[in-house]
Amino acid sequence: MARGERRRRGAPADRARAAERAARGGPARRNGRGGGARGAAWGAVLAVVALSLALGLSGRWLLAWHRARRAVTLHSAPPALPPDSSSPAVSPDLFWGTYRPHVYFGMKTRSPQPLLTGLMWAQQGSTLGTPKLRHTCEQGDGVGPYGWQFHDGLSFGRQQIQDGALRLTTEFVKRPGGQHGGDWSWRVTVEPQASGTSTLPLVSLFFYVVTDGKEVLVPEVGTKGQLEFISGHTSELGDFRFILLAPTSPGDTTPKYGSYNVFWSSNPGLPLLTEMVKNRLNSWFQHQPPGASPERYLGLPGSLKWEDRGPSGQGQGHGQFLIQQVTVKVPFSMELVFESGSARAAGSQPLEQLAGSLLTQALESHAEAFRERFEKTFQLKEKGLSTGEQALGQAALSGLLGGIGYFYGQSLVLPDMGVEGSEQKVDPALFPPVPLFTAVPSRSFFPRGFLWDEGFHQLVVQRWDPHFTREALGHWLGLLNADGWIGREQVLGDEARARVPPEFLVQRAGHANPPTLLLPVAHMLESGDPADFAFLRRAFPRLRAWFSWLHQSQAGPEPLSYRWRGRDPALPTLLNPKTLPSGLDDYPRASHPSATERHLDLRCWVALGARVLVRLAEWLGEAEAVVELGPLAASLEEEDSLDELHWAPELGVFADFGNHTKAVQLKPQPPQGLVRVVGQPHPRLQYVDALGYVSLFPLLLRLLSPSSSRLGPLLDVLADSRHLWSPFGLRSLAVSSPFYGQRNSEHDPPYWRGAVWLNVNYLALGALHHYGHLEGPHQARAAKLHSDLRANVVSNVWRQYRATGFLWEQYSDRDGRGMGCRPFQGWTSLVLLVMAEDY
């Protein structure tokens, strides 16, 4: 409890003590025995008051302690995944993977202390000073387009990266065997972007291995700094060996001359690897193939001196960082081979090295298998989509699968103290260490787990491989705290934390996020897959706890109403305080935040959640859960109740409700800059006139009957170009809204105030497809709108992909151009399901 609170609580006791002193020194003393009786009575009163205060204070303290403790305590329900589900013994095929989405190319194991590998590169002599070292995906580093052309999520991938005049192709393939995840091999090819280039650049590739503990790495060095191989051992991998093969010309075995440098040190910390290499590129070396003129390049120190090395080759607990630099004239290819000791011991015949022609054969075989499986799954060719649109679909899926990461660490949590704003009086605490296997929205800008994004991600992933979705949902449900809360943004581990601004590190245990994980759960209920049902049976207690927390913690001021906790305060610099927990960030809500608000989108999410949980409970035979949740689901399905709380007759649509006026604007007021000015009429309790995505939620989540009288008006505003319809998809906020395209502050451009977002357009298309196949007065119109909207969305995403090579976070409703961060192969990958008409 805060010191100020203690002072306020102490005031009555002070007055009581003053009264006691007056009683002792006043007329009572002159009255002898009577005064003593009154003094005793006062003493008794004071004792009762003091005891009450002490009990009140201790009770409040205990309650606060209890809440704080539960916020960072894992839920007691059995896990949704089997024990050690990420280990090589249980899931050998998923143990190794490209689980470092924030680097251009790298692999790691699914373990708390993983073995990591990665690639850096630099073009020598292209600029004065130290060459630009490429390693982590960045928004503004000039690299691009880049992305996975093929990635099956399991054992194969092919990525192209354009870096100025260079084109890099990174490929990997895995080969199962043994008890530790099997073997894998990389191939990295560097070529000039344009054919017929007269001056071929000199390029350095940096292949590295990092350990995170006391694991053994022992390099064997040949001549001129070339590593012959790296042998090693960990408890999870057993014995293993890395072999970096000599460079060759692309497509054949003709050797190419390479210059080698090597560096070996203790692990400085994963976020510091790039800077460490930059700082060590401080020596000039000569690259001189036989018969050619010498060229200078910057290289790493050419020795294996390592002060931290122990007598057995082990580090002193910090882990090891071993990097080989190879400098070669473009074009060339290089291969890195990882060989598992147990894979070799398991077979009766010696395994041939997965390199050269065998690697080429494996890569092509996997590429062909990917194409065949892709068409069988999504049938884009059969639906008449062009070869370019099919390539877009393959890239959308591959980018999403190639962006799956494995994270491990502790997040910072502010407990929910039961009173809004009171979390500011306590310090954040560390959540227990947890793993997370999840897709990410963007490799360059959001390379970590986001709760409401992940539900959309898994709608795509589960069509490709339901096992991946069970793994991802199981890991997310493993983050449940004792109250049933899951943090909306997961920043786990040093690499993830290094890329997040400090103000976004702390997660607040009273703040929710849309429960989109229930969307793939609903699809599981329709799949008939026994493995899905077995998973849902294990996951049900956690799903129920999560939903119950959402329903109870976000309850609104009226029965069956709900309110997002965690809106920004009404600061003078904000046009409309944000509602980050809703996922729609700056979408306009009531101008003056208050406890009287009723949020339409949240009510619809809760209604969807109740519907899915009841269906699941009925299938599982969970009678008690059906009795508890059934009446809630039925009440939330009633359109009269929805009408009473959210239908705004004066607006002709559903809407939020709260203390609101539209007479707000940002005006310049030097020296403060832009400041919010509230005019006439003053705010009052009313429906919020912000026509946009929120208005559509009863339609988006299919909560209306086909014969609903409200369905027609929603289709009207959806189809009206003065409101939400654009040639590029549905815009997030109507052109007619006073907030359309408006900044939220001097430094905060519009986000959900007009731009086209693929996740909500996907929900809209699914709803239109749904109502277009149900008998009712709006069936034909819904079907027509579905066809037109699908054509608009697909054609624009394809046009922008063809022009830029990227999928984008959002698209302009004015000219269709991609906006926000890129690549954004999170929920924008839903364009694949739109093309496949799979909702």
C-alpha angles and dihedrals in degrees: 000000000000121000091241090056090053091051092052091047090050096059098083090051090053091053090048091053090049090052090049092053091049091050092051095048100038137075093307090077091058092052094064113203095015090056089052091053092050089048090052090050091050089049091053091049091049091049091052092048093047092047091049091049092047092048091046093050094044090045092052091046092050091049091049091048090048093051093046091049094050092049091066099034119100117240116265097224116113113270119265091226128056118261114280089009091160096050122109089243093059102029108018093159092059099039095095120041148134087276095151100082094171094065123072091236130000144119136213142172124259096249139108091248101032133186105239132199129185149164132235127177141186135186108230121225095005093116137018115268125006112004119245107270114212119204117119124047108255133180096226107031095102095243116133170207093355136153148118114294090185129014124153094190091238121052113352143045142163122196133181123207125188114204110175108288091355131086117197124193115196119191135173137180131185129214118202122228143118126022101293108064100283131248131316138185136201131208120194118188123190119195138160112268092228124048119236094034108168099200111052115202128231112239132190121210118198116203114188143181123202130190123196102207142009096319119142122252118174118180123201112209124205128188125323096009096304115145111227091196143318117236122194149158135215131171091246099041101034112204118351142162137210120208122188109199124213118267120267137184111275113271098012143054098253105134121235127205115256134185115218135210128170137195130188128184145136114288106272091197124287096261089056100053095097094049092047091055092045091053092049094051090090105113129083119228135178123244107198121161114198111284094008134106116261121256126197122232137173113248145173120264107284102229141077097232108145120171095196094055116122126214093266096047091263127132123238095255099292098093126239136271117202121176133179119201117203118186117198140162113255130281105052145122131220132191131208117196127199115197123192116216094215091052089059094045093049099062130072091216123057112255117243114234111264094235143099115011092356090056091047090052092048093049094050092045091053092045091054092046089051092052092049094046091046093055092043090052102041104018095209094153090050090051090056101252116154124255088253092054090047089053088050090053092049091049091048092054094040093049091051093048092042088053094059110119138189114221133180129185148078127296127210114246132191109207122237103245094189096251120082112249093017091105086079088071095062132058122245116257133209117260114222116274109275137172124233127194106190147138117248131222097230132005092210103040111014106028095161140070122292117186102216093040092054095063089058092044092055093052086069098036096051092057088058100039122354090195091068090053093050089051093049096045091046091054093047091050087050087067092065113126125214092274095049097258126141120195112244095222121039116206103178125168135007096283093054094042093052091062099050125086110243093244090063098047096083118076118204116225093212094057122091135196131209108286094235092151084081090067094070088039089058089050090051090056089058097043100075089214109150090211090056092051092048089052093047091051090057093041098047098091090053095044089051093048091049093049093045090053091051093048095048103036096047097043114143134222095273130048110276091012124117136198131196109239115216106049113161114261118258097267118180091241096057123086091201121000110247126246100209095169090064091063088232092090107186098018103136116263131167107325093231113044114227144151089258094073123118114197116208098199093052092050089052092049090051090048090052091047093051091049093051094044093050092050090049093047091050091051092048093046092241095157096174091053091048090052091050100042102030097076091045092051092047092049092049090050092057109107092204090062091048090048093050093053104033115014108108108200092190090055098036092226142073114277148169118266128219150103099317149157128173090210094098128113142156115251130180113255111173130249093017093053119216112010130182115251121194116205137172132347097046119227118279137166106283145119114292113246098217106126110197144083094338090056090059100051097105085055096040093055092040095241095142125083116242088249096048115136088221096058095075096054091049091052088049095058092040092055097041115100088206087064124021109338118099133163088251102047138293112321118228096234129027119256085231092062117102087224094055110129092351124144115241092214139350090276100031116080121200115285112166093019104101108330121122114248122195098214094060092039087054091053089048092050091048090051094047090048089049096051091040089064098045124081112251144108092281100044098107094043093049091051092050093047090050092054094047096044092048091052091049095049097044095044093050097046089048092047093051092044091052091049099044109016091234142101107224136217092238139351131230114254088209103055105357096243119152115259139181121028127349144240090034103171093157115093092347083075085074084087084084092061089044090055089046092046088230111149 
